[in-house]
């Protein structure tokens, strides 16, 4: 092997050791409502997610941790994410006919925690 090739190999090996690899946390994704989606469309998707979709929407009920702010966008975001986390490994998506989007920023706030399942 030529001296140049040995040097390049050693540099690449060294770089692969010192450059940190992405951790699982860097790939965390949550599903939230697209703020540009009209409330009427969010309501249809929210009703599906909490009903036929199988999301646990108990935390967006009155007197629960994620009820406030009491907006369609916030309630839909919680329901969309619950559905997405439960079913993403079983073919579920974060689409809701274009009413939702993926974020890598944890949408949790105060005592309202958005679940993440690796």
N, CA, C and O atoms as a Tinker XYZ file with bonds, in Angstrom:
   472  protein
     1  N      0.845000   -1.163000    0.000000    73     2
     2  CA     0.000000    0.000000    0.000000    64     1     3
     3  C      0.901000    1.240000    0.000000    63     2     4     5
     4  O      1.923000    1.277000    0.684000    81     3
     5  N      0.507000    2.240000   -0.769000    73     3     6
     6  CA     1.322000    3.451000   -0.859000    64     5     7
     7  C      1.211000    4.268000    0.424000    63     6     8     9
     8  O      0.191000    4.195000    1.110000    81     7
     9  N      2.233000    5.039000    0.761000    73     7    10
    10  CA     2.212000    5.869000    1.975000    64     9    11
    11  C      1.035000    6.852000    1.976000    63    10    12    13
    12  O      0.459000    7.123000    3.030000    81    11
    13  N      0.681000    7.376000    0.823000    73    11    14
    14  CA    -0.438000    8.313000    0.748000    64    13    15
    15  C     -1.754000    7.616000    1.098000    63    14    16    17
    16  O     -2.575000    8.166000    1.832000    81    15
    17  N     -1.949000    6.427000    0.578000    73    15    18
    18  CA    -3.157000    5.659000    0.864000    64    17    19
    19  C     -3.240000    5.298000    2.343000    63    18    20    21
    20  O     -4.326000    5.308000    2.922000    81    19
    21  N     -2.115000    4.984000    2.951000    73    19    22
    22  CA    -2.082000    4.669000    4.384000    64    21    23
    23  C     -2.478000    5.904000    5.190000    63    22    24    25
    24  O     -3.256000    5.801000    6.139000    81    23
    25  N     -1.946000    7.071000    4.819000    73    23    26
    26  CA    -2.282000    8.315000    5.522000    64    25    27
    27  C     -3.769000    8.626000    5.407000    63    26    28    29
    28  O     -4.413000    8.979000    6.395000    81    27
    29  N     -4.307000    8.494000    4.209000    73    27    30
    30  CA    -5.737000    8.766000    3.992000    64    29    31
    31  C     -6.582000    7.801000    4.819000    63    30    32    33
    32  O     -7.559000    8.212000    5.445000    81    31
    33  N     -6.219000    6.545000    4.825000    73    31    34
    34  CA    -6.946000    5.543000    5.604000    64    33    35
    35  C     -6.909000    5.875000    7.086000    63    34    36    37
    36  O     -7.928000    5.776000    7.769000    81    35
    37  N     -5.747000    6.266000    7.588000    73    35    38
    38  CA    -5.616000    6.611000    9.006000    64    37    39
    39  C     -6.427000    7.853000    9.365000    63    38    40    41
    40  O     -7.057000    7.902000   10.422000    81    39
    41  N     -6.411000    8.854000    8.488000    73    39    42
    42  CA    -7.193000   10.073000    8.724000    64    41    43
    43  C     -8.684000    9.736000    8.757000    63    42    44    45
    44  O     -9.398000   10.200000    9.645000    81    43
    45  N     -9.156000    8.947000    7.815000    73    43    46
    46  CA   -10.571000    8.568000    7.785000    64    45    47
    47  C    -10.961000    7.751000    9.011000    63    46    48    49
    48  O    -12.040000    7.939000    9.574000    81    47
    49  N    -10.089000    6.853000    9.414000    73    47    50
    50  CA   -10.346000    6.057000   10.607000    64    49    51
    51  C    -10.421000    6.948000   11.835000    63    50    52    53
    52  O    -11.319000    6.800000   12.664000    81    51
    53  N     -9.474000    7.874000   11.950000    73    51    54
    54  CA    -9.451000    8.794000   13.076000    64    53    55
    55  C    -10.718000    9.648000   13.105000    63    54    56    57
    56  O    -11.317000    9.841000   14.163000    81    55
    57  N    -11.123000   10.161000   11.936000    73    55    58
    58  CA   -12.321000   10.997000   11.857000    64    57    59
    59  C    -13.576000   10.211000   12.230000    63    58    60    61
    60  O    -14.476000   10.750000   12.875000    81    59
    61  N    -13.638000    8.974000   11.838000    73    59    62
    62  CA   -14.822000    8.176000   12.164000    64    61    63
    63  C    -14.918000    7.904000   13.662000    63    62    64    65
    64  O    -16.005000    7.651000   14.183000    81    63
    65  N    -13.799000    7.955000   14.341000    73    63    66
    66  CA   -13.796000    7.722000   15.783000    64    65    67
    67  C    -14.144000    8.998000   16.543000    63    66    68    69
    68  O    -14.890000    8.940000   17.520000    81    67
    69  N    -13.622000   10.149000   16.120000    73    67    70
    70  CA   -13.819000   11.380000   16.892000    64    69    71
    71  C    -15.098000   12.129000   16.535000    63    70    72    73
    72  O    -15.605000   12.889000   17.359000    81    71
    73  N    -15.629000   11.939000   15.341000    73    71    74
    74  CA   -16.869000   12.622000   14.965000    64    73    75
    75  C    -18.028000   11.860000   15.585000    63    74    76    77
    76  O    -18.226000   10.678000   15.300000    81    75
    77  N    -18.798000   12.542000   16.437000    73    75    78
    78  CA   -19.892000   11.833000   17.117000    64    77    79
    79  C    -20.965000   11.373000   16.142000    63    78    80    81
    80  O    -21.312000   12.076000   15.193000    81    79
    81  N    -21.472000   10.195000   16.396000    73    79    82
    82  CA   -22.559000    9.645000   15.600000    64    81    83
    83  C    -23.877000   10.200000   16.134000    63    82    84    85
    84  O    -23.979000   10.552000   17.309000    81    83
    85  N    -24.863000   10.274000   15.280000    73    83    86
    86  CA   -26.171000   10.749000   15.719000    64    85    87
    87  C    -26.776000    9.757000   16.686000    63    86    88    89
    88  O    -26.730000    8.544000   16.481000    81    87
    89  N    -27.340000   10.300000   17.737000    73    87    90
    90  CA   -28.000000    9.436000   18.710000    64    89    91
    91  C    -29.458000    9.264000   18.306000    63    90    92    93
    92  O    -29.953000    9.955000   17.416000    81    91
    93  N    -30.130000    8.345000   18.961000    73    91    94
    94  CA   -31.544000    8.108000   18.686000    64    93    95
    95  C    -32.342000    9.387000   18.912000    63    94    96    97
    96  O    -33.286000    9.671000   18.175000    81    95
    97  N    -31.964000   10.158000   19.931000    73    95    98
    98  CA   -32.696000   11.381000   20.268000    64    97    99
    99  C    -32.695000   12.383000   19.113000    63    98   100   101
   100  O    -33.630000   13.172000   18.977000    81    99
   101  N    -31.659000   12.357000   18.286000    73    99   102
   102  CA   -31.601000   13.291000   17.176000    64   101   103
   103  C    -32.585000   12.928000   16.074000    63   102   104   105
   104  O    -32.781000   13.716000   15.149000    81   103
   105  N    -33.197000   11.778000   16.146000    73   103   106
   106  CA   -34.165000   11.340000   15.153000    64   105   107
   107  C    -35.583000   11.327000   15.705000    63   106   108   109
   108  O    -36.490000   10.784000   15.074000    81   107
   109  N    -35.778000   11.912000   16.859000    73   107   110
   110  CA   -37.122000   11.940000   17.438000    64   109   111
   111  C    -38.033000   12.785000   16.553000    63   110   112   113
   112  O    -37.655000   13.858000   16.082000    81   111
   113  N    -39.238000   12.272000   16.343000    73   111   114
   114  CA   -40.205000   12.986000   15.523000    64   113   115
   115  C    -41.574000   12.935000   16.187000    63   114   116   117
   116  O    -41.975000   11.920000   16.756000    81   115
   117  N    -42.272000   14.052000   16.097000    73   115   118
   118  CA   -43.636000   14.154000   16.584000    64   117   119
   119  C    -44.509000   14.605000   15.427000    63   118   120   121
   120  O    -44.028000   15.215000   14.472000    81   119
   121  N    -45.779000   14.303000   15.521000    73   119   122
   122  CA   -46.749000   14.682000   14.499000    64   121   123
   123  C    -47.641000   15.777000   15.082000    63   122   124   125
   124  O    -48.253000   15.589000   16.133000    81   123
   125  N    -47.712000   16.900000   14.411000    73   123   126
   126  CA   -48.529000   18.016000   14.894000    64   125   127
   127  C    -49.422000   18.541000   13.777000    63   126   128   129
   128  O    -49.185000   18.279000   12.598000    81   127
   129  N    -50.444000   19.280000   14.166000    73   127   130
   130  CA   -51.341000   19.894000   13.190000    64   129   131
   131  C    -50.609000   21.012000   12.456000    63   130   132   133
   132  O    -49.825000   21.756000   13.046000    81   131
   133  N    -50.881000   21.113000   11.168000    73   131   134
   134  CA   -50.350000   22.220000   10.375000    64   133   135
   135  C    -51.194000   23.446000   10.711000    63   134   136   137
   136  O    -52.412000   23.432000   10.531000    81   135
   137  N    -50.555000   24.496000   11.196000    73   135   138
   138  CA   -51.283000   25.693000   11.633000    64   137   139
   139  C    -52.048000   26.382000   10.509000    63   138   140   141
   140  O    -52.921000   27.208000   10.775000    81   139
   141  N    -51.735000   26.057000    9.269000    73   139   142
   142  CA   -52.432000   26.674000    8.138000    64   141   143
   143  C    -53.711000   25.932000    7.761000    63   142   144   145
   144  O    -54.475000   26.393000    6.913000    81   143
   145  N    -53.942000   24.789000    8.390000    73   143   146
   146  CA   -55.132000   24.002000    8.074000    64   145   147
   147  C    -56.348000   24.620000    8.766000    63   146   148   149
   148  O    -56.301000   24.899000    9.964000    81   147
   149  N    -57.427000   24.834000    8.026000    73   147   150
   150  CA   -58.648000   25.394000    8.637000    64   149   151
   151  C    -59.186000   24.487000    9.751000    63   150   152   153
   152  O    -59.057000   23.264000    9.687000    81   151
   153  N    -59.785000   25.098000   10.763000    73   151   154
   154  CA   -60.325000   24.360000   11.906000    64   153   155
   155  C    -61.317000   23.274000   11.494000    63   154   156   157
   156  O    -61.372000   22.217000   12.123000    81   155
   157  N    -62.098000   23.523000   10.448000    73   155   158
   158  CA   -63.084000   22.535000   10.014000    64   157   159
   159  C    -62.392000   21.240000    9.572000    63   158   160   161
   160  O    -62.860000   20.145000    9.883000    81   159
   161  N    -61.292000   21.369000    8.855000    73   159   162
   162  CA   -60.544000   20.192000    8.412000    64   161   163
   163  C    -59.852000   19.508000    9.596000    63   162   164   165
   164  O    -59.801000   18.281000    9.673000    81   163
   165  N    -59.323000   20.316000   10.511000    73   163   166
   166  CA   -58.695000   19.744000   11.708000    64   165   167
   167  C    -59.716000   18.968000   12.525000    63   166   168   169
   168  O    -59.405000   17.906000   13.063000    81   167
   169  N    -60.936000   19.492000   12.622000    73   167   170
   170  CA   -61.987000   18.833000   13.406000    64   169   171
   171  C    -62.307000   17.457000   12.837000    63   170   172   173
   172  O    -62.462000   16.497000   13.591000    81   171
   173  N    -62.408000   17.352000   11.526000    73   171   174
   174  CA   -62.691000   16.065000   10.887000    64   173   175
   175  C    -61.567000   15.071000   11.192000    63   174   176   177
   176  O    -61.825000   13.920000   11.547000    81   175
   177  N    -60.326000   15.521000   11.052000    73   175   178
   178  CA   -59.173000   14.650000   11.305000    64   177   179
   179  C    -59.062000   14.301000   12.791000    63   178   180   181
   180  O    -58.740000   13.165000   13.139000    81   179
   181  N    -59.324000   15.263000   13.655000    73   179   182
   182  CA   -59.302000   15.031000   15.107000    64   181   183
   183  C    -60.348000   13.991000   15.493000    63   182   184   185
   184  O    -60.057000   13.066000   16.251000    81   183
   185  N    -61.553000   14.140000   14.978000    73   183   186
   186  CA   -62.623000   13.179000   15.282000    64   185   187
   187  C    -62.242000   11.769000   14.823000    63   186   188   189
   188  O    -62.514000   10.792000   15.520000    81   187
   189  N    -61.612000   11.669000   13.648000    73   187   190
   190  CA   -61.191000   10.354000   13.164000    64   189   191
   191  C    -60.099000    9.785000   14.065000    63   190   192   193
   192  O    -60.172000    8.623000   14.467000    81   191
   193  N    -59.087000   10.593000   14.385000    73   191   194
   194  CA   -57.966000   10.119000   15.209000    64   193   195
   195  C    -58.460000    9.626000   16.567000    63   194   196   197
   196  O    -58.030000    8.574000   17.039000    81   195
   197  N    -59.356000   10.377000   17.194000    73   195   198
   198  CA   -59.857000   10.031000   18.532000    64   197   199
   199  C    -60.901000    8.924000   18.498000    63   198   200   201
   200  O    -61.181000    8.302000   19.523000    81   199
   201  N    -61.469000    8.678000   17.346000    73   199   202
   202  CA   -62.481000    7.632000   17.212000    64   201   203
   203  C    -61.928000    6.401000   16.542000    63   202   204   205
   204  O    -61.241000    5.590000   17.163000    81   203
   205  N    -62.235000    6.271000   15.265000    73   203   206
   206  CA   -61.813000    5.114000   14.474000    64   205   207
   207  C    -60.298000    4.910000   14.453000    63   206   208   209
   208  O    -59.821000    3.779000   14.366000    81   207
   209  N    -59.545000    6.009000   14.535000    73   207   210
   210  CA   -58.088000    5.922000   14.477000    64   209   211
   211  C    -57.450000    5.273000   15.687000    63   210   212   213
   212  O    -56.367000    4.697000   15.579000    81   211
   213  N    -58.100000    5.354000   16.839000    73   211   214
   214  CA   -57.598000    4.687000   18.037000    64   213   215
   215  C    -56.648000    5.494000   18.902000    63   214   216   217
   216  O    -56.006000    4.928000   19.787000    81   215
   217  N    -56.536000    6.804000   18.677000    73   215   218
   218  CA   -55.690000    7.637000   19.531000    64   217   219
   219  C    -56.328000    7.778000   20.910000    63   218   220   221
   220  O    -57.552000    7.756000   21.043000    81   219
   221  N    -55.495000    7.921000   21.924000    73   219   222
   222  CA   -55.980000    8.179000   23.286000    64   221   223
   223  C    -56.085000    9.685000   23.458000    63   222   224   225
   224  O    -55.071000   10.368000   23.606000    81   223
   225  N    -57.286000   10.195000   23.440000    73   223   226
   226  CA   -57.512000   11.636000   23.507000    64   225   227
   227  C    -57.971000   12.088000   24.892000    63   226   228   229
   228  O    -58.507000   13.186000   25.041000    81   227
   229  N    -57.767000   11.265000   25.880000    73   227   230
   230  CA   -58.224000   11.602000   27.232000    64   229   231
   231  C    -57.520000   12.841000   27.797000    63   230   232   233
   232  O    -58.109000   13.559000   28.605000    81   231
   233  N    -56.286000   13.104000   27.393000    73   231   234
   234  CA   -55.551000   14.247000   27.952000    64   233   235
   235  C    -55.969000   15.590000   27.369000    63   234   236   237
   236  O    -55.528000   16.630000   27.858000    81   235
   237  N    -56.814000   15.596000   26.330000    73   235   238
   238  CA   -57.295000   16.872000   25.788000    64   237   239
   239  C    -58.740000   17.137000   26.197000    63   238   240   241
   240  O    -59.408000   18.003000   25.632000    81   239
   241  N    -59.217000   16.378000   27.189000    73   239   242
   242  CA   -60.552000   16.600000   27.729000    64   241   243
   243  C    -60.488000   17.680000   28.821000    63   242   244   245
   244  O    -59.412000   17.965000   29.346000    81   243
   245  N    -61.619000   18.270000   29.157000    73   243   246
   246  CA   -61.695000   19.308000   30.189000    64   245   247
   247  C    -61.036000   18.811000   31.478000    63   246   248   249
   248  O    -61.212000   17.660000   31.876000    81   247
   249  N    -60.283000   19.693000   32.116000    73   247   250
   250  CA   -59.578000   19.432000   33.377000    64   249   251
   251  C    -58.407000   18.459000   33.245000    63   250   252   253
   252  O    -57.922000   17.951000   34.256000    81   251
   253  N    -57.942000   18.187000   32.026000    73   251   254
   254  CA   -56.796000   17.309000   31.828000    64   253   255
   255  C    -55.574000   18.133000   31.399000    63   254   256   257
   256  O    -55.696000   19.306000   31.045000    81   255
   257  N    -54.409000   17.504000   31.436000    73   255   258
   258  CA   -53.125000   18.201000   31.258000    64   257   259
   259  C    -52.981000   18.956000   29.933000    63   258   260   261
   260  O    -52.289000   19.973000   29.882000    81   259
   261  N    -53.616000   18.482000   28.876000    73   259   262
   262  CA   -53.417000   19.096000   27.560000    64   261   263
   263  C    -54.663000   19.811000   27.032000    63   262   264   265
   264  O    -54.754000   20.111000   25.842000    81   263
   265  N    -55.619000   20.082000   27.920000    73   263   266
   266  CA   -56.839000   20.769000   27.480000    64   265   267
   267  C    -56.552000   22.211000   27.057000    63   266   268   269
   268  O    -57.073000   22.682000   26.046000    81   267
   269  N    -55.726000   22.905000   27.830000    73   267   270
   270  CA   -55.364000   24.283000   27.497000    64   269   271
   271  C    -54.037000   24.317000   26.758000    63   270   272   273
   272  O    -53.156000   23.531000   27.105000    81   271
   273  N    -53.837000   25.157000   25.781000    73   271   274
   274  CA   -54.849000   26.069000   25.271000    64   273   275
   275  C    -55.946000   25.315000   24.512000    63   274   276   277
   276  O    -55.676000   24.393000   23.742000    81   275
   277  N    -57.161000   25.728000   24.750000    73   275   278
   278  CA   -58.329000   25.066000   24.181000    64   277   279
   279  C    -58.551000   25.556000   22.745000    63   278   280   281
   280  O    -59.468000   26.328000   22.465000    81   279
   281  N    -57.684000   25.082000   21.852000    73   279   282
   282  CA   -57.804000   25.437000   20.430000    64   281   283
   283  C    -57.848000   24.151000   19.611000    63   282   284   285
   284  O    -57.368000   23.102000   20.040000    81   283
   285  N    -58.419000   24.256000   18.453000    73   283   286
   286  CA   -58.500000   23.098000   17.567000    64   285   287
   287  C    -57.094000   22.645000   17.169000    63   286   288   289
   288  O    -56.826000   21.445000   17.106000    81   287
   289  N    -56.207000   23.582000   16.904000    73   287   290
   290  CA   -54.841000   23.238000   16.496000    64   289   291
   291  C    -54.120000   22.460000   17.589000    63   290   292   293
   292  O    -53.476000   21.450000   17.305000    81   291
   293  N    -54.218000   22.914000   18.828000    73   291   294
   294  CA   -53.533000   22.221000   19.920000    64   293   295
   295  C    -54.139000   20.858000   20.212000    63   294   296   297
   296  O    -53.405000   19.893000   20.423000    81   295
   297  N    -55.440000   20.760000   20.227000    73   295   298
   298  CA   -56.079000   19.466000   20.475000    64   297   299
   299  C    -55.775000   18.491000   19.343000    63   298   300   301
   300  O    -55.490000   17.319000   19.589000    81   299
   301  N    -55.835000   18.975000   18.098000    73   299   302
   302  CA   -55.528000   18.108000   16.960000    64   301   303
   303  C    -54.069000   17.663000   17.008000    63   302   304   305
   304  O    -53.766000   16.509000   16.704000    81   303
   305  N    -53.174000   18.552000   17.382000    73   303   306
   306  CA   -51.757000   18.185000   17.468000    64   305   307
   307  C    -51.551000   17.048000   18.455000    63   306   308   309
   308  O    -50.829000   16.093000   18.170000    81   307
   309  N    -52.181000   17.151000   19.604000    73   307   310
   310  CA   -52.014000   16.094000   20.603000    64   309   311
   311  C    -52.572000   14.765000   20.070000    63   310   312   313
   312  O    -51.921000   13.727000   20.183000    81   311
   313  N    -53.758000   14.803000   19.501000    73   311   314
   314  CA   -54.385000   13.582000   18.985000    64   313   315
   315  C    -53.593000   12.996000   17.818000    63   314   316   317
   316  O    -53.402000   11.782000   17.750000    81   315
   317  N    -53.135000   13.839000   16.908000    73   315   318
   318  CA   -52.356000   13.358000   15.765000    64   317   319
   319  C    -51.086000   12.660000   16.242000    63   318   320   321
   320  O    -50.723000   11.596000   15.742000    81   319
   321  N    -50.415000   13.275000   17.215000    73   319   322
   322  CA   -49.173000   12.685000   17.701000    64   321   323
   323  C    -49.427000   11.365000   18.418000    63   322   324   325
   324  O    -48.667000   10.411000   18.251000    81   323
   325  N    -50.486000   11.305000   19.211000    73   323   326
   326  CA   -50.780000   10.062000   19.912000    64   325   327
   327  C    -51.026000    8.937000   18.905000    63   326   328   329
   328  O    -50.521000    7.826000   19.062000    81   327
   329  N    -51.805000    9.244000   17.878000    73   327   330
   330  CA   -52.055000    8.256000   16.822000    64   329   331
   331  C    -50.736000    7.853000   16.146000    63   330   332   333
   332  O    -50.446000    6.666000   15.993000    81   331
   333  N    -49.952000    8.843000   15.749000    73   331   334
   334  CA   -48.708000    8.593000   15.027000    64   333   335
   335  C    -47.740000    7.731000   15.837000    63   334   336   337
   336  O    -47.157000    6.786000   15.307000    81   335
   337  N    -47.570000    8.054000   17.114000    73   335   338
   338  CA   -46.646000    7.286000   17.946000    64   337   339
   339  C    -47.132000    5.845000   18.113000    63   338   340   341
   340  O    -46.325000    4.915000   18.093000    81   339
   341  N    -48.437000    5.655000   18.278000    73   339   342
   342  CA   -48.990000    4.309000   18.466000    64   341   343
   343  C    -48.865000    3.432000   17.215000    63   342   344   345
   344  O    -48.631000    2.227000   17.312000    81   343
   345  N    -49.024000    4.045000   16.056000    73   343   346
   346  CA   -49.178000    3.253000   14.836000    64   345   347
   347  C    -48.104000    3.460000   13.770000    63   346   348   349
   348  O    -48.205000    2.875000   12.692000    81   347
   349  N    -47.086000    4.267000   14.034000    73   347   350
   350  CA   -46.074000    4.524000   13.003000    64   349   351
   351  C    -45.298000    3.271000   12.613000    63   350   352   353
   352  O    -44.813000    3.176000   11.486000    81   351
   353  N    -45.174000    2.322000   13.513000    73   351   354
   354  CA   -44.461000    1.079000   13.188000    64   353   355
   355  C    -45.398000    0.016000   12.620000    63   354   356   357
   356  O    -44.976000   -1.102000   12.323000    81   355
   357  N    -46.672000    0.376000   12.473000    73   355   358
   358  CA   -47.666000   -0.551000   11.936000    64   357   359
   359  C    -48.320000    0.022000   10.687000    63   358   360   361
   360  O    -49.418000   -0.389000   10.311000    81   359
   361  N    -47.651000    0.966000   10.048000    73   359   362
   362  CA   -48.170000    1.541000    8.811000    64   361   363
   363  C    -48.883000    2.865000    8.981000    63   362   364   365
   364  O    -49.305000    3.457000    7.988000    81   363
   365  N    -49.034000    3.354000   10.206000    73   363   366
   366  CA   -49.676000    4.645000   10.431000    64   365   367
   367  C    -48.779000    5.789000    9.973000    63   366   368   369
   368  O    -47.554000    5.678000   10.017000    81   367
   369  N    -49.383000    6.875000    9.538000    73   367   370
   370  CA   -48.594000    8.006000    9.045000    64   369   371
   371  C    -49.021000    9.292000    9.743000    63   370   372   373
   372  O    -49.973000    9.315000   10.523000    81   371
   373  N    -48.300000   10.345000    9.444000    73   371   374
   374  CA   -48.618000   11.681000    9.942000    64   373   375
   375  C    -49.076000   12.515000    8.761000    63   374   376   377
   376  O    -48.390000   13.447000    8.343000    81   375
   377  N    -50.227000   12.179000    8.234000    73   375   378
   378  CA   -50.725000   12.899000    7.073000    64   377   379
   379  C    -52.048000   13.582000    7.392000    63   378   380   381
   380  O    -52.171000   14.803000    7.288000    81   379
   381  N    -53.026000   12.791000    7.775000    73   379   382
   382  CA   -54.358000   13.305000    8.074000    64   381   383
   383  C    -54.852000   14.206000    6.938000    63   382   384   385
   384  O    -55.329000   15.320000    7.155000    81   383
   385  N    -54.714000   13.671000    5.705000    73   383   386
   386  CA   -55.141000   14.364000    4.484000    64   385   387
   387  C    -54.513000   15.753000    4.360000    63   386   388   389
   388  O    -55.157000   16.702000    3.913000    81   387
   389  N    -53.258000   15.851000    4.760000    73   387   390
   390  CA   -52.528000   17.109000    4.632000    64   389   391
   391  C    -52.700000   18.061000    5.799000    63   390   392   393
   392  O    -52.177000   19.175000    5.764000    81   391
   393  N    -53.420000   17.650000    6.834000    73   391   394
   394  CA   -53.670000   18.530000    7.977000    64   393   395
   395  C    -52.554000   18.481000    9.019000    63   394   396   397
   396  O    -52.557000   19.273000    9.961000    81   395
   397  N    -51.600000   17.560000    8.862000    73   395   398
   398  CA   -50.557000   17.376000    9.869000    64   397   399
   399  C    -49.174000   17.430000    9.237000    63   398   400   401
   400  O    -49.015000   17.349000    8.019000    81   399
   401  N    -48.186000   17.569000   10.102000    73   399   402
   402  CA   -46.804000   17.607000    9.646000    64   401   403
   403  C    -45.888000   17.066000   10.732000    63   402   404   405
   404  O    -46.244000   17.053000   11.910000    81   403
   405  N    -44.700000   16.617000   10.324000    73   403   406
   406  CA   -43.701000   16.096000   11.246000    64   405   407
   407  C    -42.855000   17.252000   11.781000    63   406   408   409
   408  O    -42.517000   18.181000   11.049000    81   407
   409  N    -42.519000   17.177000   13.071000    73   407   410
   410  CA   -41.573000   18.117000   13.659000    64   409   411
   411  C    -40.548000   17.333000   14.466000    63   410   412   413
   412  O    -40.847000   16.265000   15.000000    81   411
   413  N    -39.353000   17.865000   14.548000    73   411   414
   414  CA   -38.319000   17.267000   15.385000    64   413   415
   415  C    -38.142000   18.057000   16.674000    63   414   416   417
   416  O    -37.254000   17.762000   17.474000    81   415
   417  N    -38.992000   19.060000   16.872000    73   415   418
   418  CA   -38.994000   19.837000   18.109000    64   417   419
   419  C    -40.116000   19.312000   18.994000    63   418   420   421
   420  O    -41.278000   19.281000   18.588000    81   419
   421  N    -39.768000   18.908000   20.180000    73   419   422
   422  CA   -40.756000   18.355000   21.104000    64   421   423
   423  C    -41.836000   19.399000   21.389000    63   422   424   425
   424  O    -41.535000   20.462000   21.932000    81   423
   425  N    -43.090000   19.110000   21.029000    73   423   426
   426  CA   -44.165000   20.079000   21.238000    64   425   427
   427  C    -44.724000   20.105000   22.665000    63   426   428   429
   428  O    -45.663000   20.852000   22.941000    81   427
   429  N    -44.171000   19.315000   23.560000    73   427   430
   430  CA   -44.641000   19.290000   24.950000    64   429   431
   431  C    -44.538000   20.682000   25.579000    63   430   432   433
   432  O    -43.649000   21.464000   25.239000    81   431
   433  N    -45.450000   20.977000   26.489000    73   431   434
   434  CA   -45.416000   22.259000   27.196000    64   433   435
   435  C    -46.019000   22.055000   28.584000    63   434   436   437
   436  O    -46.915000   21.232000   28.774000    81   435
   437  N    -45.518000   22.807000   29.533000    73   435   438
   438  CA   -45.978000   22.715000   30.923000    64   437   439
   439  C    -46.140000   21.251000   31.338000    63   438   440   441
   440  O    -45.191000   20.473000   31.248000    81   439
   441  N    -47.335000   20.877000   31.792000    73   439   442
   442  CA   -47.549000   19.484000   32.207000    64   441   443
   443  C    -48.092000   18.613000   31.075000    63   442   444   445
   444  O    -48.376000   17.433000   31.281000    81   443
   445  N    -48.237000   19.189000   29.885000    73   443   446
   446  CA   -48.714000   18.425000   28.731000    64   445   447
   447  C    -47.515000   17.824000   28.009000    63   446   448   449
   448  O    -46.745000   18.532000   27.360000    81   447
   449  N    -47.372000   16.528000   28.129000    73   447   450
   450  CA   -46.237000   15.825000   27.533000    64   449   451
   451  C    -46.688000   15.051000   26.294000    63   450   452   453
   452  O    -47.602000   14.229000   26.366000    81   451
   453  N    -46.053000   15.314000   25.180000    73   451   454
   454  CA   -46.308000   14.598000   23.942000    64   453   455
   455  C    -45.408000   13.363000   23.942000    63   454   456   457
   456  O    -44.191000   13.471000   24.086000    81   455
   457  N    -46.005000   12.220000   23.784000    73   455   458
   458  CA   -45.264000   10.975000   23.831000    64   457   459
   459  C    -44.377000   10.824000   22.598000    63   458   460   461
   460  O    -44.733000   11.245000   21.498000    81   459
   461  N    -43.220000   10.215000   22.810000    73   459   462
   462  CA   -42.358000    9.803000   21.715000    64   461   463
   463  C    -42.024000    8.335000   21.935000    63   462   464   465
   464  O    -41.547000    7.956000   23.005000    81   463
   465  N    -42.274000    7.512000   20.924000    73   463   466
   466  CA   -41.934000    6.103000   20.990000    64   465   467
   467  C    -40.890000    5.833000   19.910000    63   466   468   469
   468  O    -41.159000    6.030000   18.725000    81   467
   469  N    -39.689000    5.379000   20.315000    73   467   470
   470  CA   -38.632000    5.134000   19.314000    64   469   471
   471  C    -39.023000    4.058000   18.313000    63   470   472
   472  O    -38.245000    3.739000   17.414000    81   471
